[in-house]
Amino acid sequence: MKKRKLIRILAWSSSILTLAALIYNIFIPIKYKIGMILILVVFSLLSYKRLNKILIVVLSVFLIFISTFLIYTQMSADRVFKYYDHETNVVSLITLEDGDISSISDVKDQDFGYLDSMSSDWLVIVKDELSDSFQITPKFISYSSITEALEALRDNKIDVLVIDNAFVDIYQEEDPFFESETKIIHTISRTENKDDIAKNIDVDKDSFTVLVSGIDVFGSITKLSRSDVNMLLVVNPKRGTVLMVSIPRDTFVALSCKDDKMDKLTHSGLYGINCTTETIEQFLDIEINYFIRLNFTSFINIVDAIGEIEVYNEVAFTSHDGMKFPKGNLTLSGFEAFHYARERKAFAGGDSDRVKNQQKVLEAMIKKLLTPASFIKIDQLIRIVSKNVDTNISSSDIAKLIRLQLDKNPKWQFASTLVLGEDAYRETFSWPGRDLFVVLPDPSSVRTIHAQINDMLNSAD
C-alpha cells in the first residue's frame, strides 16, 4: 500500500512539473498545450486506479524528461538569440618589418603617425596605454590618408603608425607593401555600446525584413570588420514565402553613419552593424526590422552542427585554394560550405556569381534547420549559436516563428534576386586618395528590387 502511494505521488509530481513546464515554455503552440494538459489530467486520474505500476513509473519518468526538455529550451532561448549591446574595436601599432623596432619595448619617445579620421577618444586611450604600461611619451603626427601615412612610415618620417585594426585587411589587399614590409608590435582594444535599432513587429502575422550580415573575420562576433555578405530576407508568414536580396560587397553606396560619404558597402561593417543596416535602408528606401550578424566561425560551426547541407552547383569550379566543386548536387560540410560561399575569383561574374551561391547555401541552411532532425541537436546548436551569432531578434519573436512552424507547418517558398551594377574605380571614404574597385549600382535594378520587396511585404494570402 505504501509503495502504491509513492507511485501515485510520483505520477502527480511529474504531472505538475510538466504542467509548469508547459506554462513556462513559450515555444509550444496553444493547441498542443491544451492537448498535453488533457493528457496530464487523464494520467493523474488514472493513477488513482489500479493501473500497472510499471506503466505509471515509465510514464512519470517520460513526463519528467519532457518537462526538463521544455524548461531547458526556454531557459536557453535568451542565450541562443543573443543581442550583444557592444562592439569591440582594436587599434594596432605597426612599424617597418626590417626596422630597428622589433617590439613595443623597443619604442621610446618616437614619432607616432595616425589618421585624422581616428577619434580623439582613441588618441587619448593610446596615449594613456603607452604612458601607463610602457612609460612612453609619444609625439603624434596626423595624416589625411593611409597612403600618406604609409609613405611617411616608408621614409622614416614616423617610427610607429597607429591604425584601426578593422582596416588591416583592406590595406593588405590594396597595398602589397603593407603586408610584406610592416609588422604589428602592439594592439589596444576597447568596447563601445551600440543602440538597439530593431523595429519590432508581429513576425507570425506581418511581413518583415532581416539583414544577414557576414563579417570576414574569425573569432569574437563583437569584432568590427568588413561586412562581406549583405543579404536581406523578406519574410511573408501569411504566404509562407521568403525573398532573398543580395547586395554585392563592393556596391558603391552612401554611408549613413558618415554623413553620406561614398564607400563600398562592405566597408560599412568597419563602423558597426547599425551603420550597415541603416546604409542599406537608405540605399533601398526600405525599413529593416532585424539583423543577424555572423562571422566565419559562426558559419562553419552552425553548418557542422545541423549536419551537411545540400546544394545544386550549376557550374563546376575550383576555389582559389584548390578545393574542387563539380557540377551537380553537392553535400557540403561547414568548411566546404564556407569555401563554396566565399569563392568569387573562379567566376566570370565575380561577386555576382558568389552571392548566388551564398543564397543557395543560406536557403539550404534554413531548410535544414526546419527539419525535425535539427531539434534533436538543439543542445549543440545552443552552445554554438549563443557564442557566434549576434541578433536583435528577441526570443519571443523567435518563439512566435517556431509556434507558426509547429502549428501550421508552412512549406516555405524561396525566391532570390540581387542588385546589379557596373564595375568601376572610385575613391572611397575609408581609403581617401586612392581609387578602389567598386560596383556602381544600376538605378533601374535598385528600383525593381525596391518594388519586389514592397510587393512581398504587402501581399496577403
CORSULHU-V372114 format. One record per residue. N is the residue number from 1. RES is the residue in one letter. SS is DSSP state (H for helix, E for strand, - for the rest). PSI is psi in whole degrees, -180 to 180 (NA if undefined). BURIAL is I if it has 24 or more other C-alpha atoms within 12 Angstrom, else O. Layout:
n=N res=RES ss=SS psi=PSI burial=BURIAL
n=N res=RES ss=SS psi=PSI burial=BURIAL
//
This chain:
n=1 res=M ss=- psi=-41 burial=O
n=2 res=K ss=H psi=-40 burial=O
n=3 res=K ss=H psi=-40 burial=O
n=4 res=R ss=H psi=-39 burial=O
n=5 res=K ss=H psi=-41 burial=O
n=6 res=L ss=H psi=-40 burial=O
n=7 res=I ss=H psi=-38 burial=I
n=8 res=R ss=H psi=-41 burial=I
n=9 res=I ss=H psi=-39 burial=O
n=10 res=L ss=H psi=-43 burial=I
n=11 res=A ss=H psi=-46 burial=I
n=12 res=W ss=H psi=-43 burial=I
n=13 res=S ss=H psi=-45 burial=I
n=14 res=S ss=H psi=-35 burial=I
n=15 res=S ss=H psi=-44 burial=I
n=16 res=I ss=H psi=-42 burial=I
n=17 res=L ss=H psi=-43 burial=I
n=18 res=T ss=H psi=-39 burial=I
n=19 res=L ss=H psi=-44 burial=I
n=20 res=A ss=H psi=-39 burial=I
n=21 res=A ss=H psi=-38 burial=I
n=22 res=L ss=H psi=-41 burial=I
n=23 res=I ss=H psi=-39 burial=O
n=24 res=Y ss=H psi=-38 burial=O
n=25 res=N ss=- psi=127 burial=I
n=26 res=I ss=- psi=2 burial=I
n=27 res=F ss=- psi=-21 burial=I
n=28 res=I ss=- psi=128 burial=I
n=29 res=P ss=- psi=150 burial=I
n=30 res=I ss=H psi=-36 burial=O
n=31 res=K ss=H psi=-33 burial=O
n=32 res=Y ss=H psi=-36 burial=O
n=33 res=K ss=H psi=-44 burial=I
n=34 res=I ss=H psi=-44 burial=O
n=35 res=G ss=H psi=-43 burial=O
n=36 res=M ss=H psi=-35 burial=I
n=37 res=I ss=H psi=-41 burial=I
n=38 res=L ss=H psi=-40 burial=O
n=39 res=I ss=H psi=-41 burial=O
n=40 res=L ss=H psi=-41 burial=I
n=41 res=V ss=H psi=-46 burial=O
n=42 res=V ss=H psi=-43 burial=O
n=43 res=F ss=H psi=-42 burial=I
n=44 res=S ss=H psi=-41 burial=I
n=45 res=L ss=H psi=-41 burial=O
n=46 res=L ss=H psi=-24 burial=O
n=47 res=S ss=- psi=-17 burial=I
n=48 res=Y ss=- psi=-32 burial=O
n=49 res=K ss=- psi=-176 burial=O
n=50 res=R ss=- psi=54 burial=O
n=51 res=L ss=- psi=155 burial=O
n=52 res=N ss=- psi=126 burial=O
n=53 res=K ss=H psi=-41 burial=O
n=54 res=I ss=H psi=-39 burial=O
n=55 res=L ss=H psi=-42 burial=O
n=56 res=I ss=H psi=-44 burial=I
n=57 res=V ss=H psi=-45 burial=I
n=58 res=V ss=H psi=-46 burial=O
n=59 res=L ss=H psi=-36 burial=I
n=60 res=S ss=H psi=-44 burial=I
n=61 res=V ss=H psi=-40 burial=O
n=62 res=F ss=H psi=-42 burial=O
n=63 res=L ss=H psi=-38 burial=I
n=64 res=I ss=H psi=-40 burial=I
n=65 res=F ss=H psi=-45 burial=O
n=66 res=I ss=H psi=-46 burial=I
n=67 res=S ss=H psi=-38 burial=I
n=68 res=T ss=H psi=-42 burial=I
n=69 res=F ss=H psi=-44 burial=I
n=70 res=L ss=H psi=-42 burial=I
n=71 res=I ss=H psi=-42 burial=I
n=72 res=Y ss=H psi=-45 burial=I
n=73 res=T ss=H psi=-38 burial=I
n=74 res=Q ss=H psi=-43 burial=I
n=75 res=M ss=H psi=-28 burial=O
n=76 res=S ss=H psi=-15 burial=I
n=77 res=A ss=H psi=-45 burial=I
n=78 res=D ss=H psi=-26 burial=I
n=79 res=R ss=H psi=-35 burial=I
n=80 res=V ss=H psi=-55 burial=I
n=81 res=F ss=- psi=77 burial=I
n=82 res=K ss=- psi=134 burial=I
n=83 res=Y ss=- psi=119 burial=I
n=84 res=Y ss=- psi=117 burial=I
n=85 res=D ss=- psi=15 burial=O
n=86 res=H ss=E psi=163 burial=I
n=87 res=E ss=E psi=147 burial=I
n=88 res=T ss=E psi=125 burial=I
n=89 res=N ss=E psi=142 burial=I
n=90 res=V ss=E psi=137 burial=I
n=91 res=V ss=E psi=147 burial=I
n=92 res=S ss=E psi=145 burial=I
n=93 res=L ss=E psi=118 burial=I
n=94 res=I ss=E psi=153 burial=I
n=95 res=T ss=E psi=178 burial=I
n=96 res=L ss=E psi=139 burial=I
n=97 res=E ss=- psi=-41 burial=O
n=98 res=D ss=- psi=20 burial=O
n=99 res=G ss=- psi=-178 burial=O
n=100 res=D ss=- psi=-17 burial=O
n=101 res=I ss=- psi=116 burial=I
n=102 res=S ss=- psi=-20 burial=O
n=103 res=S ss=- psi=171 burial=O
n=104 res=I ss=H psi=-26 burial=I
n=105 res=S ss=H psi=-19 burial=O
n=106 res=D ss=H psi=-11 burial=O
n=107 res=V ss=- psi=133 burial=I
n=108 res=K ss=- psi=-119 burial=O
n=109 res=D ss=- psi=51 burial=O
n=110 res=Q ss=- psi=175 burial=I
n=111 res=D ss=E psi=130 burial=I
n=112 res=F ss=E psi=126 burial=I
n=113 res=G ss=E psi=153 burial=I
n=114 res=Y ss=E psi=161 burial=I
n=115 res=L ss=E psi=139 burial=I
n=116 res=D ss=- psi=-8 burial=O
n=117 res=S ss=- psi=-13 burial=O
n=118 res=M ss=- psi=137 burial=I
n=119 res=S ss=- psi=153 burial=O
n=120 res=S ss=H psi=-31 burial=O
n=121 res=D ss=H psi=-43 burial=O
n=122 res=W ss=H psi=-40 burial=I
n=123 res=L ss=H psi=-39 burial=I
n=124 res=V ss=H psi=-42 burial=O
n=125 res=I ss=H psi=-45 burial=O
n=126 res=V ss=H psi=-45 burial=I
n=127 res=K ss=H psi=-45 burial=I
n=128 res=D ss=H psi=-41 burial=O
n=129 res=E ss=H psi=-46 burial=I
n=130 res=L ss=H psi=-40 burial=I
n=131 res=S ss=H psi=-47 burial=O
n=132 res=D ss=H psi=-39 burial=O
n=133 res=S ss=H psi=-27 burial=O
n=134 res=F ss=H psi=4 burial=O
n=135 res=Q ss=- psi=44 burial=O
n=136 res=I ss=- psi=134 burial=O
n=137 res=T ss=- psi=95 burial=O
n=138 res=P ss=- psi=153 burial=I
n=139 res=K ss=E psi=117 burial=I
n=140 res=F ss=E psi=136 burial=I
n=141 res=I ss=E psi=127 burial=I
n=142 res=S ss=E psi=144 burial=I
n=143 res=Y ss=E psi=147 burial=I
n=144 res=S ss=- psi=-19 burial=O
n=145 res=S ss=- psi=159 burial=I
n=146 res=I ss=H psi=-33 burial=I
n=147 res=T ss=H psi=-46 burial=I
n=148 res=E ss=H psi=-41 burial=I
n=149 res=A ss=H psi=-42 burial=I
n=150 res=L ss=H psi=-36 burial=I
n=151 res=E ss=H psi=-39 burial=I
n=152 res=A ss=H psi=-36 burial=I
n=153 res=L ss=H psi=-42 burial=I
n=154 res=R ss=H psi=-41 burial=I
n=155 res=D ss=- psi=9 burial=O
n=156 res=N ss=- psi=26 burial=O
n=157 res=K ss=- psi=-23 burial=I
n=158 res=I ss=- psi=156 burial=I
n=159 res=D ss=- psi=-31 burial=I
n=160 res=V ss=E psi=141 burial=I
n=161 res=L ss=E psi=130 burial=I
n=162 res=V ss=E psi=120 burial=I
n=163 res=I ss=E psi=154 burial=I
n=164 res=D ss=E psi=123 burial=I
n=165 res=N ss=H psi=-27 burial=I
n=166 res=A ss=H psi=-22 burial=I
n=167 res=F ss=H psi=-5 burial=I
n=168 res=V ss=H psi=-44 burial=I
n=169 res=D ss=H psi=-36 burial=I
n=170 res=I ss=H psi=-48 burial=I
n=171 res=Y ss=H psi=-38 burial=I
n=172 res=Q ss=H psi=-37 burial=O
n=173 res=E ss=H psi=-41 burial=O
n=174 res=E ss=H psi=-17 burial=O
n=175 res=D ss=- psi=100 burial=O
n=176 res=P ss=H psi=-31 burial=O
n=177 res=F ss=H psi=-39 burial=O
n=178 res=F ss=H psi=-47 burial=I
n=179 res=E ss=H psi=-38 burial=O
n=180 res=S ss=H psi=-25 burial=O
n=181 res=E ss=H psi=6 burial=O
n=182 res=T ss=E psi=163 burial=I
n=183 res=K ss=E psi=152 burial=I
n=184 res=I ss=E psi=127 burial=I
n=185 res=I ss=E psi=-14 burial=I
n=186 res=H ss=E psi=148 burial=I
n=187 res=T ss=E psi=150 burial=I
n=188 res=I ss=E psi=132 burial=I
n=189 res=S ss=E psi=156 burial=I
n=190 res=R ss=E psi=156 burial=O
n=191 res=T ss=E psi=144 burial=O
n=192 res=E ss=E psi=138 burial=O
n=193 res=N ss=E psi=149 burial=O
n=194 res=K ss=- psi=146 burial=O
n=195 res=D ss=- psi=148 burial=O
n=196 res=D ss=- psi=112 burial=I
n=197 res=I ss=- psi=20 burial=O
n=198 res=A ss=- psi=142 burial=I
n=199 res=K ss=- psi=92 burial=O
n=200 res=N ss=- psi=149 burial=I
n=201 res=I ss=- psi=162 burial=I
n=202 res=D ss=- psi=93 burial=I
n=203 res=V ss=- psi=-18 burial=I
n=204 res=D ss=- psi=-4 burial=I
n=205 res=K ss=- psi=-40 burial=O
n=206 res=D ss=- psi=152 burial=I
n=207 res=S ss=- psi=151 burial=I
n=208 res=F ss=E psi=167 burial=I
n=209 res=T ss=E psi=144 burial=I
n=210 res=V ss=E psi=128 burial=I
n=211 res=L ss=E psi=123 burial=I
n=212 res=V ss=E psi=113 burial=I
n=213 res=S ss=E psi=120 burial=I
n=214 res=G ss=E psi=116 burial=I
n=215 res=I ss=E psi=146 burial=I
n=216 res=D ss=- psi=67 burial=I
n=217 res=V ss=- psi=149 burial=I
n=218 res=F ss=- psi=163 burial=O
n=219 res=G ss=- psi=-144 burial=O
n=220 res=S ss=- psi=137 burial=I
n=221 res=I ss=- psi=-15 burial=I
n=222 res=T ss=- psi=-6 burial=I
n=223 res=K ss=E psi=139 burial=I
n=224 res=L ss=- psi=134 burial=I
n=225 res=S ss=- psi=170 burial=I
n=226 res=R ss=- psi=143 burial=I
n=227 res=S ss=E psi=95 burial=I
n=228 res=D ss=E psi=-28 burial=I
n=229 res=V ss=E psi=125 burial=I
n=230 res=N ss=E psi=97 burial=I
n=231 res=M ss=E psi=126 burial=I
n=232 res=L ss=E psi=133 burial=I
n=233 res=L ss=E psi=116 burial=I
n=234 res=V ss=E psi=109 burial=I
n=235 res=V ss=E psi=127 burial=I
n=236 res=N ss=E psi=98 burial=I
n=237 res=P ss=- psi=-26 burial=I
n=238 res=K ss=- psi=-39 burial=I
n=239 res=R ss=- psi=-15 burial=I
n=240 res=G ss=- psi=41 burial=I
n=241 res=T ss=E psi=151 burial=I
n=242 res=V ss=E psi=123 burial=I
n=243 res=L ss=E psi=123 burial=I
n=244 res=M ss=E psi=120 burial=I
n=245 res=V ss=E psi=115 burial=I
n=246 res=S ss=E psi=139 burial=I
n=247 res=I ss=- psi=115 burial=I
n=248 res=P ss=- psi=144 burial=I
n=249 res=R ss=- psi=-31 burial=I
n=250 res=D ss=- psi=8 burial=I
n=251 res=T ss=E psi=131 burial=I
n=252 res=F ss=E psi=111 burial=I
n=253 res=V ss=E psi=167 burial=I
n=254 res=A ss=E psi=122 burial=I
n=255 res=L ss=E psi=116 burial=I
n=256 res=S ss=H psi=-28 burial=I
n=257 res=C ss=H psi=-4 burial=I
n=258 res=K ss=H psi=46 burial=I
n=259 res=D ss=- psi=37 burial=O
n=260 res=D ss=- psi=27 burial=O
n=261 res=K ss=E psi=144 burial=O
n=262 res=M ss=E psi=138 burial=I
n=263 res=D ss=E psi=171 burial=I
n=264 res=K ss=E psi=146 burial=I
n=265 res=L ss=H psi=-37 burial=I
n=266 res=T ss=H psi=-31 burial=I
n=267 res=H ss=H psi=-17 burial=I
n=268 res=S ss=H psi=-29 burial=I
n=269 res=G ss=H psi=-22 burial=I
n=270 res=L ss=H psi=-19 burial=I
n=271 res=Y ss=H psi=10 burial=I
n=272 res=G ss=- psi=157 burial=I
n=273 res=I ss=H psi=-32 burial=I
n=274 res=N ss=H psi=-35 burial=I
n=275 res=C ss=H psi=-44 burial=I
n=276 res=T ss=H psi=-46 burial=I
n=277 res=T ss=H psi=-50 burial=I
n=278 res=E ss=H psi=-30 burial=I
n=279 res=T ss=H psi=-43 burial=I
n=280 res=I ss=H psi=-39 burial=I
n=281 res=E ss=H psi=-45 burial=I
n=282 res=Q ss=H psi=-40 burial=O
n=283 res=F ss=H psi=-44 burial=I
n=284 res=L ss=H psi=-2 burial=I
n=285 res=D ss=- psi=53 burial=O
n=286 res=I ss=- psi=176 burial=I
n=287 res=E ss=- psi=130 burial=I
n=288 res=I ss=- psi=122 burial=I
n=289 res=N ss=- psi=-44 burial=I
n=290 res=Y ss=E psi=168 burial=I
n=291 res=F ss=E psi=155 burial=I
n=292 res=I ss=E psi=121 burial=I
n=293 res=R ss=E psi=125 burial=I
n=294 res=L ss=E psi=159 burial=I
n=295 res=N ss=E psi=-173 burial=I
n=296 res=F ss=H psi=-43 burial=I
n=297 res=T ss=H psi=-45 burial=I
n=298 res=S ss=H psi=-51 burial=I
n=299 res=F ss=H psi=-52 burial=I
n=300 res=I ss=H psi=-47 burial=I
n=301 res=N ss=H psi=-37 burial=I
n=302 res=I ss=H psi=-45 burial=I
n=303 res=V ss=H psi=-43 burial=I
n=304 res=D ss=H psi=-32 burial=I
n=305 res=A ss=H psi=-42 burial=I
n=306 res=I ss=H psi=-11 burial=I
n=307 res=G ss=- psi=168 burial=I
n=308 res=E ss=- psi=145 burial=I
n=309 res=I ss=E psi=159 burial=I
n=310 res=E ss=E psi=132 burial=I
n=311 res=V ss=E psi=159 burial=I
n=312 res=Y ss=E psi=120 burial=I
n=313 res=N ss=E psi=117 burial=I
n=314 res=E ss=- psi=-31 burial=O
n=315 res=V ss=- psi=126 burial=O
n=316 res=A ss=- psi=140 burial=O
n=317 res=F ss=E psi=162 burial=I
n=318 res=T ss=E psi=128 burial=O
n=319 res=S ss=- psi=167 burial=O
n=320 res=H ss=- psi=-19 burial=O
n=321 res=D ss=- psi=15 burial=O
n=322 res=G ss=- psi=5 burial=O
n=323 res=M ss=- psi=129 burial=O
n=324 res=K ss=E psi=136 burial=O
n=325 res=F ss=E psi=99 burial=I
n=326 res=P ss=- psi=164 burial=O
n=327 res=K ss=- psi=144 burial=O
n=328 res=G ss=E psi=-167 burial=O
n=329 res=N ss=E psi=130 burial=O
n=330 res=L ss=E psi=141 burial=I
n=331 res=T ss=E psi=117 burial=I
n=332 res=L ss=E psi=134 burial=I
n=333 res=S ss=- psi=177 burial=I
n=334 res=G ss=H psi=-45 burial=I
n=335 res=F ss=H psi=-42 burial=I
n=336 res=E ss=H psi=-41 burial=I
n=337 res=A ss=H psi=-37 burial=I
n=338 res=F ss=H psi=-48 burial=I
n=339 res=H ss=H psi=-34 burial=I
n=340 res=Y ss=H psi=-43 burial=I
n=341 res=A ss=H psi=-19 burial=I
n=342 res=R ss=H psi=-20 burial=I
n=343 res=E ss=- psi=135 burial=I
n=344 res=R ss=- psi=-26 burial=I
n=345 res=K ss=- psi=-19 burial=O
n=346 res=A ss=- psi=-7 burial=I
n=347 res=F ss=- psi=144 burial=O
n=348 res=A ss=- psi=-34 burial=O
n=349 res=G ss=- psi=-1 burial=O
n=350 res=G ss=- psi=-124 burial=O
n=351 res=D ss=H psi=-28 burial=I
n=352 res=S ss=H psi=-42 burial=I
n=353 res=D ss=H psi=-35 burial=I
n=354 res=R ss=H psi=-45 burial=I
n=355 res=V ss=H psi=-28 burial=I
n=356 res=K ss=H psi=-41 burial=I
n=357 res=N ss=H psi=-36 burial=I
n=358 res=Q ss=H psi=-38 burial=I
n=359 res=Q ss=H psi=-41 burial=I
n=360 res=K ss=H psi=-44 burial=I
n=361 res=V ss=H psi=-45 burial=I
n=362 res=L ss=H psi=-42 burial=I
n=363 res=E ss=H psi=-44 burial=I
n=364 res=A ss=H psi=-39 burial=I
n=365 res=M ss=H psi=-44 burial=I
n=366 res=I ss=H psi=-45 burial=I
n=367 res=K ss=H psi=-38 burial=I
n=368 res=K ss=H psi=-37 burial=I
n=369 res=L ss=H psi=-26 burial=I
n=370 res=L ss=- psi=-2 burial=I
n=371 res=T ss=- psi=152 burial=O
n=372 res=P ss=H psi=-30 burial=O
n=373 res=A ss=H psi=-30 burial=O
n=374 res=S ss=H psi=-31 burial=I
n=375 res=F ss=H psi=-29 burial=O
n=376 res=I ss=H psi=-29 burial=O
n=377 res=K ss=- psi=24 burial=O
n=378 res=I ss=H psi=-36 burial=I
n=379 res=D ss=H psi=-44 burial=O
n=380 res=Q ss=H psi=-40 burial=O
n=381 res=L ss=H psi=-40 burial=I
n=382 res=I ss=H psi=-46 burial=I
n=383 res=R ss=H psi=-36 burial=I
n=384 res=I ss=H psi=-50 burial=I
n=385 res=V ss=H psi=-38 burial=I
n=386 res=S ss=H psi=-25 burial=I
n=387 res=K ss=H psi=-19 burial=I
n=388 res=N ss=H psi=6 burial=I
n=389 res=V ss=E psi=133 burial=I
n=390 res=D ss=E psi=124 burial=I
n=391 res=T ss=E psi=149 burial=I
n=392 res=N ss=- psi=16 burial=I
n=393 res=I ss=- psi=125 burial=I
n=394 res=S ss=- psi=159 burial=I
n=395 res=S ss=H psi=-31 burial=I
n=396 res=S ss=H psi=-36 burial=I
n=397 res=D ss=H psi=-40 burial=I
n=398 res=I ss=H psi=-40 burial=I
n=399 res=A ss=H psi=-40 burial=I
n=400 res=K ss=H psi=-43 burial=I
n=401 res=L ss=H psi=-38 burial=I
n=402 res=I ss=H psi=-42 burial=I
n=403 res=R ss=H psi=-40 burial=I
n=404 res=L ss=H psi=-44 burial=I
n=405 res=Q ss=H psi=-44 burial=I
n=406 res=L ss=H psi=-34 burial=I
n=407 res=D ss=H psi=-50 burial=O
n=408 res=K ss=H psi=-16 burial=O
n=409 res=N ss=- psi=57 burial=O
n=410 res=P ss=- psi=142 burial=O
n=411 res=K ss=- psi=91 burial=O
n=412 res=W ss=- psi=132 burial=O
n=413 res=Q ss=E psi=132 burial=O
n=414 res=F ss=E psi=141 burial=I
n=415 res=A ss=E psi=157 burial=I
n=416 res=S ss=E psi=152 burial=I
n=417 res=T ss=E psi=170 burial=I
n=418 res=L ss=E psi=156 burial=I
n=419 res=V ss=- psi=127 burial=I
n=420 res=L ss=- psi=159 burial=I
n=421 res=G ss=E psi=-178 burial=I
n=422 res=E ss=E psi=134 burial=O
n=423 res=D ss=E psi=142 burial=O
n=424 res=A ss=E psi=178 burial=O
n=425 res=Y ss=E psi=129 burial=O
n=426 res=R ss=E psi=155 burial=I
n=427 res=E ss=E psi=140 burial=O
n=428 res=T ss=E psi=157 burial=I
n=429 res=F ss=- psi=-39 burial=I
n=430 res=S ss=- psi=-18 burial=I
n=431 res=W ss=E psi=77 burial=I
n=432 res=P ss=E psi=151 burial=O
n=433 res=G ss=E psi=0 burial=O
n=434 res=R ss=E psi=138 burial=O
n=435 res=D ss=E psi=125 burial=O
n=436 res=L ss=E psi=159 burial=I
n=437 res=F ss=E psi=130 burial=I
n=438 res=V ss=E psi=170 burial=I
n=439 res=V ss=E psi=117 burial=I
n=440 res=L ss=E psi=114 burial=I
n=441 res=P ss=E psi=140 burial=I
n=442 res=D ss=- psi=118 burial=O
n=443 res=P ss=H psi=-38 burial=O
n=444 res=S ss=H psi=-35 burial=O
n=445 res=S ss=H psi=-42 burial=O
n=446 res=V ss=H psi=-43 burial=I
n=447 res=R ss=H psi=-41 burial=O
n=448 res=T ss=H psi=-45 burial=O
n=449 res=I ss=H psi=-38 burial=I
n=450 res=H ss=H psi=-44 burial=I
n=451 res=A ss=H psi=-41 burial=O
n=452 res=Q ss=H psi=-42 burial=I
n=453 res=I ss=H psi=-46 burial=I
n=454 res=N ss=H psi=-37 burial=I
n=455 res=D ss=H psi=-42 burial=O
n=456 res=M ss=H psi=-40 burial=I
n=457 res=L ss=H psi=-32 burial=I
n=458 res=N ss=H psi=-6 burial=O
n=459 res=S ss=- psi=139 burial=O
n=460 res=A ss=- psi=-161 burial=O
n=461 res=D ss=- psi=NA burial=O
//
